[in-house]
């Protein structure tokens, strides 16, 4: 009876026609091969370049595993040196960009490992495009044991054995040894784009350079064939592409008329086909098209989430494939032991802002997590004597606060007051007071701030499109009533939504009902006041720019800054003000419904507060009174723009016994 190995080889022995170790899906599209499609089709090139560049910019680091949890960064081994400089001509970025480009276009690429005594690693790594592979031999259909490589018809064929190359390829259904190019799934889409582009090119190069027809009256002397040919030839030579009169208006004789007609690209859905082509190409590669092409529906929040999802979902499978092929096949070829492995460093791409990351790490480790010298090293500064000690503030103790910035606990959790307690208070009394108190935070969410920033950015963009041309033309450029009304109309629905959400949430915690209808008049007045203050500031900035001699300070730069830089700051202060107001409004409505517990409000500063606001941190007053600066909540319009702009303080409501 045949052995298991013999039966296995018999089953998976290469079979002509049924199975092959090459690509089995053609990529020819109207005489365009995959290479030319990449070179000529902008949508395909945009997606492939975006993916290749996004992967290539990720550092590929080498580690040695020591036990289950310890890993040591490896910089000196053969594998680390090879990946740092794969050959004499390329950096790792250039190498991986080329490799992934070949992979995304052809579905298959080979990395050839060659001995090189002059290289730091003793090897060099070279890309062999699948187009150069003219044939292969193997015992099974899974992988070739030898590939035959010929760069051109004139070049000499080279046979490369299996232990000298690493194969990166896609999977071809029904053909375990083959591969399939992603381009093959786009043949129909790309064919339509090529045909459409050829049609437009022919249209632009047609005689007369316009869509028109020439009509000759029927009651004039008819032409014979020779007369018609001569006139047509003369007209095309004069007014056609490159003609001596191209672009000028022809003067017709014998009562002839030029009647234009227009091909409706709307009816042919030209714009829709472009969008569909982009989406189809992106879908074939598993990429969100909004990462590459801007969408009208895209917001700051969605673009941020898409960017984070790029390396987690879109490129994650490809990165995993590259890592595993390198770890499983390439590293053993250079003598790496089993504890050595490589990994793409996604930290820089997946981590949030510095503030978010610092807060998460601080809470995770239970205290400060960086020494002064580590912080200086991150900023390329030299170390200080004594800077390697971890500084732990006195208010951070084991089992207590996680960080010196954690002065309060989450919503509705029992908490201790931050006010200084009399020395005579007993531990039992202090505990009773902490249990009785409940804190409700009055802070706008990130999504609410980002939506508001998007509203302001679109308004400033629309305002700039109207105002800047008028300034340039020396005309009356400011319409105060129009801009105040438009901005108030834009802001009001978003302010209503923020107020409704925070008001209803607070009322639910108080066990009362929140009535949003009685808030509408005040919120409208609040929107009008904020619109007026915002537009007054914009007008003042434009007037200063017009009078300024500095070439870098122009009306255009003012509006660009308002749209891109100042919109998030204005949105933060406005969303904070609305959330704080809604919190207090819900308490006031609850009191009308018979709510009897003591309610205070507290001023809580955010990151990098103004000096005047920092001095107020922790200040408590009854909920219906003003704070020491005269405001009822952070962002209150009574403070004026200088005290509200970019304010990220918040109002917390404290419910006592």
Steps between C-alpha positions, in 0.01 A plus 500: 500500500641848412627710790325817615774712337456319165122537513541873583736557208271308267204718593678834479735424212484787245235442235496678169194715432325406825757665725800725451746685715451826313232766479183355358293819455582721201553869560487618137257789450480629142865409437600651834693262725514544877812715482349742250172513689693614806688758294194647326199457731517768769247338734689170502835674548364717781376198699811287443740786583302592810508145634866441411617827650289446813661160556852611409503783752443257788825399675561125488679421824686185600455351849624207703247329725621419852230303680130571466497874576852633446616607158826673409549732203756347263720739301818297449394163357525404134123525463487850652783627278345347189162664561669831584682500164372226267749574221754752382247712310188515712387589848240282667231756415587485129524122505165435672329765287623326185409155633147598600443688174587185305279297735197729462534522120597145402390302806841337524860608566822323594772620737838351404756454779859521372829462690692830510826498701529880478156566654472552880262204523691279256195489271299714265131477423368572151151518349421267211179614329265218408516621136861381485409148610469305176444159655536289811542143610377328814400172657160637605265778392542690826835663434771479236832338582675693222399813310632593156570872480565702185487881519466543123508301178869584457595422861637168616262273691584440865372210709446586866443217750238509773748563782603835345167679462190590699170510314228753584176433316124516517280191500324374191182299571524148366871539430701475825829560320382796297434863565254757374557867438249737665498685167324207335184574702504856364505416131145619433540820702836587346377421151215747543744765621737443207217517250363815661843664497552409134159645417585829667838513325338441163243766581768759572694413188202500269472745214388845602580443864134533593189286504313636202361407164510707180169526311485602132162619370326258266395773251857597397690338220585147616862383526638206323723254685822675401377843614385359834832326554705811418295722732510250787877453464562874490283561806670230707848618400416858600287452810597154616765410757822687412331693219593858417157625610438259789309670776369784283142545381443367147306717253257288300387554139197403289268540801670221695452500878686356796262349750663389821390194690623380833562153631346490844752353739232512765290261296805280444562518876861603445553630854325200650717262298815668629379461856398139435841424352675637806276302732544182296879525497509574873262212572718256304786583735292526818565873548250765609490744203456800730858440621625600154226715348319761703125454540243775555354299787834451671544669837802551721381219727451253216833586338678443832328164548576399141866582544518285812313216329744502207766296680260299714250375240606609149873423501497263798466178294781598261729598787431169671578310180831686452603443862421130492674438166812680622499325838422154363719496187747789474640502854592127503680554169742745669554277803270674750400290800140423593483777760567771239208657322407823320198720553366818344490782754145635487531703819549838331204444269245353738560704813282803567606853581768558761238603756289187437799266511647662812167478683447134406851395601484698822177330600629158392820507707348680799730801506763700308663282236793698355821632654629844414782357291259279304292808422813693399612215276164512319577865424861432394644666813798380700438333841524678834669382815240339722248493216461122501290499816123478466338797671181403685296792638390473860132481403563178306518196724459130439131413505405869479492733198641371175665829415541853635242620250225267623323730745150361439328171439256406226136602477267395780771309685528570873782745546671715753482876474814686395433775754729515802339317790514638856752315707230416752295290253503133586577225246141373534358845421733539203395161362132584545541825309688326218227239463228762491657709224456424130684681221369551146749628244394772259745447214426475130608178331778487240244418232287803592805726483609353167153539346492862614850555357383360167206744496729797569760389244238474224360841596844666486567334163171630361565843650848515347366413153270803520714755684849454352408576133322817613803613699722437199267701277484790744126465551290520815587161642320453834131420547456485877132404504549219252795337676348529848174342384672221302738402778223505761290275275796262460580485871149478645408138412833370632467703819147361543631145459776549759263662747235230452750218552659641815174632641319169456795303640519718811123491555504121477762487774291736713185295440316791333375592153686734261294730275711613201230726355537764769871531417464591134461876537807529723713277275400707197607817681820325604567396137443856379730642766778253421456559125525876549814472714662256255430714195614819674831330572529383139430850367759653735762247390428571131524875550833460678629277217396754235693774683800278580809533280620150583465287183429189707203660677226522238121471504539157340735383777256632761211299357716191455603519865139553608394189305783262582647608835249710688183301423586220748583754773178696449303175485651377826406814692148511352424131556634530856279802565186328369569179696557697820188707450288190429625337819385794709174538304409138577562562871281809488220304329540225760460750783174620346383138508566477873860378509625591848860384538777758534666573164828685452712558194878488476743659253740232369788610279618310197843460339721812493242735653525878513659626819172658606316170446769293673453707814129406492554126475282329761298813579147407615188712513125425512383392155293817440774747596798632305863406546755754623572617145133588442423201273235237562698232311821474294441657160231735630472790255526755784874425511559621145714339225831543685379277785291248303700427184674160524377455856480129584389539860174336604222528755439209734180469701536362853187357662516496878270361771 
